[in-house]
Amino acid sequence: MKEIYGIICQANDYKENDKLLNVFTPLGMLQLVARGVKSKKSKLKNLINVFTFANFQYVEGHRNILNGLDIYDSFFDAWSDIKKNACISFCLELTTKCFYKDKETQKEFVELIKVIKSITYDDTLEIGFVLKYLIFCLESLGIDYEFLKDQETEYEALVAFSNADIEEIGTLPFFPNVIKKLISTLVLVLRNELGISIVSLEMLLKI
């Protein structure tokens, strides 16, 4: 039996009563099969949800089989809030597509959890935390944004969000339309540089 803490980024139906989970951990993305969780009798039925941050116990094999989990936080407040839900969904999709398994991702994992906690529990502009995490991901992947130097306002915002601590994001003097424009630009860079498309961008820009 092995165990590791992580957050569920995706939970897809698999076979008749199972779910296939993509869990982001300090060691990269881990895929787990949650057997029988769609059954009415399953004890895990209401615990296996996207956003769930937990300690996962599993049996390692060709298919890693989930045996149990101890939940740290389900970020329940974000489920019923359209803005928070869209922001966290964007961050989880970004994580799933940028960071793979079999690679140490301790720094990335810590940053993601900090951002999700801030989006869920902080009263400041949620989309600012999304931009902070997007910049962090691009920098982790070795992609810079020096090409934006000609666009003074946008470049100033990027530098400010990159340098700010997570606790300072709500104090930065930039309007939501500037932040959304920057997010769109950086997602385009991600697609052009690495062929990564973020489907949840459309919903994010509507909030």
Steps between C-alpha positions, in 0.01 A plus 500: 500500500627845410374843595553855379323832535357670195203673342253350253525689170277268297249227590371319191251215476678169440322171438160447662559610861858633506666835458842583358670774702783731402654613828770768512762422765847623601633223271300599193169374366378168642220299338278298733206268437224550757315170480126485565470866603195557279314230688240620753665283768850644454644674806710719270211604273469854637873549560634454146458845350714743304658758738541238778833547681582185695744232603444211259569135586538269202633168375766552236479300177432521128191687614544669838196409709368751754447340841399802706560867566515750786366837391680820596267735310228459238486877426123471526448879499630514143247248367200730535680817387522532120804729506699293747406177322611634161829629642589172674393292198734706282791448742440125518481462121816706466672275753384180330635611163827657616635259761535128435561189705843370603633846572545674834248783526517595868537872427219494243271305733550742789433797273181343362357428847583855616322645196191278539474588870526869413234476228267312735541693823633846408253778423727673250479470120520126425625539144813673629607174665442321168739738323756453778487122455507519119815714512652255749427206267650673197813590695528139623484384138771747395272732302561874543286800415764752393317542168236700690741779592355724223158484673582705804187442713485126431871451564483701822214279618685179413809605693287611796309169517817297450682677785209524744450255783165322497385715794565818298295411191187677624690827545627527141339794313388329179146471365340164412498579126880544504543173690272309262682640197831384646364154573377469140838613367696256717271208414565579132875495572459163668322364193755642255805391700392158629180414312296513823140622474299593809132427434377661823631842392168578331302456821760693700471804274121507539500549876 
